[in-house]
Amino acid sequence: MIANNKRNSQKSLVLSSLLIVVISGIVLFSGISINLINNSQVQAQVGQTKVNKLWETPTNLKNPESVAYAPKQNVLFVSNVNGKPDQKDQNGFISKVSPSNGGIIDLNWVTGLNAPKGIAISNDGSKLYVSDITDLVQIDTANGKIIKRFNAPGSSFLNDVVSDNQGNIYTSDTIANTLYKLDVNQGNSTSSLETWLQSPQLNGPNGLHVDNNKNKLVVVSLGPFSKPGGGVEIIDLKNKTISSLGKAGTTAPFGGLDGIESDTIGTHYFVTDNPAGKVYDVKADGTGFRTLIDLHTKGSADLGTIPGQSTIIIPLMQDNKLVAYKLEQSTK
């Protein structure tokens, strides 16, 4: 956790480290070596899911960080950082992409954002929630107009966004080791983005996934910025207790973890490792994982899924494009 009385003095160093992890995906620190796992030696077998590449977008996107499928509109929404991930430069934007072939429907659908990252769609499909450094931005999916901005008190670097089955919105702050919650039951007139959980155990929280069946919030972490490397944490949505999924590096992944999604029955998680350029298939009970896709490039970010089509879509930040893969058979 970054203490409030030290945040200003450490901010420059921390953000510089974060730029290395998130944008370049190449972790280089003087005198420090990151000991990532050897997949062939320590990963447990979790099945034989086959993947086939379906499509990739043109390279017109600009540092795409997150992608979310909207079933009501049958479209992919994509956040584009388009610059430094901590800079309020109004260069960021949201694109609309075809889920069938990766064609770009509207590159600059929403403009005037700063460095948009995580995306979540409201349960009724009418609103898009996007993290934008220190604000959670609410957007009308019908016309692309910004409805409202919710400021996250004490925030430094909002990252992923997710909704639960009640419609509440959660967003992570990777630098502040904090999770924020927007309680939609209060109504838009009084809703505010409030600190929901702050703890060093969050270990640089990045990607979020709500397991509604188990009433759990699953968090994948980047780890401390002085020595990046995080695992998978499970948070009880009722009592906010935090526990680790499996043993990091042995039965659960360890690295610069970025995005997380689930299969349709909640037995497997798909997790991206940004600097390693991989997608892991992780058993939800913490008993094993394996490399599902090796992208052979840095910068695999916050992935999305099309559940009815067994499709996963991965933003490649450095390559300025999305790639989509079909899962040909379910893992056992």
HELIX and SHEET records of a PDB file:
HELIX    1   1 ASN A    4  LEU A   19  1                                  16    
HELIX    2   2 ILE A   20  SER A   24  3                                   5    
HELIX    3   3 ASN A   39  VAL A   42  1                                   4    
HELIX    4   4 VAL A  184  GLN A  186  5                                   3    
HELIX    5   5 PRO A  200  LEU A  202  5                                   3    
HELIX    6   6 PRO A  307  GLN A  309  5                                   3    
SHEET    1   A 4 VAL A  51  GLU A  56  0                                        
SHEET    2   A 4 LYS A 321  LEU A 327 -1                                        
SHEET    3   A 4 THR A 311  LEU A 316 -1                                        
SHEET    4   A 4 GLY A 304  ILE A 306 -1                                        
SHEET    1   B 4 PRO A  64  ALA A  70  0                                        
SHEET    2   B 4 VAL A  75  ASN A  80 -1                                        
SHEET    3   B 4 GLY A  92  VAL A  97 -1                                        
SHEET    4   B 4 ILE A 104  LEU A 113 -1                                        
SHEET    1   C 4 ILE A 119  ILE A 121  0                                        
SHEET    2   C 4 LYS A 127  ASP A 132 -1                                        
SHEET    3   C 4 ASP A 135  ASP A 140 -1                                        
SHEET    4   C 4 ILE A 146  ASN A 151 -1                                        
SHEET    1   D 4 LEU A 158  SER A 163  0                                        
SHEET    2   D 4 ILE A 169  ASP A 173 -1                                        
SHEET    3   D 4 THR A 178  LEU A 182 -1                                        
SHEET    4   D 4 LEU A 193  GLN A 198 -1                                        
SHEET    1   E 4 PRO A 205  ASP A 211  0                                        
SHEET    2   E 4 LYS A 216  SER A 221 -1                                        
SHEET    3   E 4 VAL A 232  ASP A 236 -1                                        
SHEET    4   E 4 ILE A 242  SER A 244 -1                                        
SHEET    1   F 4 LEU A 257  SER A 262  0                                        
SHEET    2   F 4 HIS A 268  ASP A 273 -1                                        
SHEET    3   F 4 LYS A 278  LYS A 283 -1                                        
SHEET    4   F 4 PHE A 289  ASP A 294 -1                                        
END                                                                             
